[in-house]
């Protein structure tokens, strides 16, 4: 999936996931609407090398989520919210899968 703001400038960079161009577009759009106080947090595929590259390029990121890059091996999982009050609310590409091993905790 590629954000539509990236399509016109696609070329010599990977347009999927969190790319420098997308973060710059988001910051520009937020600032243009008066939301310059809104922080940008990026996650997904960030490790020391990618953070260093973003910082060197002065990409306007306020916080990096780097969870799985700290671990050796494949222990990744996602914890997306897919239902809210029984109604679907997942982002594109995610959906609710019932699991009989889980029970509701209140």
NORBEL-V307146 format. One record per residue. N is the residue number from 1. RES is the residue in one small letter. SS is DSSP state (hx for helix, st for strand, lp for the rest). OMEGA is omega in whole degrees, 0 to 359 (999 if undefined). Layout:
N&RES&SS&OMEGA  N&RES&SS&OMEGA
This chain:
1&x&lp&181  2&x&lp&177  3&x&lp&185  4&x&hx&179  5&x&hx&181  6&x&hx&186  7&x&hx&182  8&x&lp&183  9&x&lp&180  10&x&lp&181  11&x&lp&185  12&x&lp&176  13&x&lp&178  14&x&lp&186  15&x&lp&183  16&x&lp&180  17&x&lp&180  18&x&lp&177  19&x&lp&183  20&x&hx&182  21&x&hx&180  22&x&hx&179  23&x&hx&178  24&x&hx&178  25&x&hx&180  26&x&hx&180  27&x&hx&180  28&x&hx&180  29&x&hx&178  30&x&hx&181  31&x&hx&182  32&x&hx&181  33&x&lp&178  34&x&lp&181  35&x&lp&181  36&x&lp&179  37&x&lp&181  38&x&lp&181  39&x&lp&177  40&x&lp&177  41&x&st&180  42&x&st&178  43&x&st&178  44&x&lp&176  45&x&lp&180  46&x&lp&173  47&x&lp&183  48&x&hx&181  49&x&hx&182  50&x&hx&177  51&x&hx&179  52&x&hx&179  53&x&hx&178  54&x&hx&180  55&x&hx&180  56&x&hx&180  57&x&lp&180  58&x&lp&176  59&x&lp&187  60&x&lp&178  61&x&lp&178  62&x&lp&181  63&x&st&176  64&x&st&173  65&x&st&188  66&x&lp&186  67&x&hx&189  68&x&hx&179  69&x&hx&178  70&x&hx&188  71&x&lp&177  72&x&lp&182  73&x&lp&184  74&x&lp&177  75&x&lp&182  76&x&lp&170  77&x&lp&175  78&x&lp&179  79&x&lp&181  80&x&lp&172  81&x&lp&182  82&x&lp&176  83&x&st&175  84&x&st&184  85&x&lp&178  86&x&lp&181  87&x&st&179  88&x&st&179  89&x&lp&184  90&x&lp&173  91&x&lp&181  92&x&lp&178  93&x&lp&179  94&x&lp&176  95&x&lp&180  96&x&lp&173  97&x&lp&179  98&x&lp&179  99&x&lp&182  100&x&lp&179  101&x&lp&181  102&x&lp&175  103&x&lp&182  104&x&lp&177  105&x&lp&180  106&x&lp&999
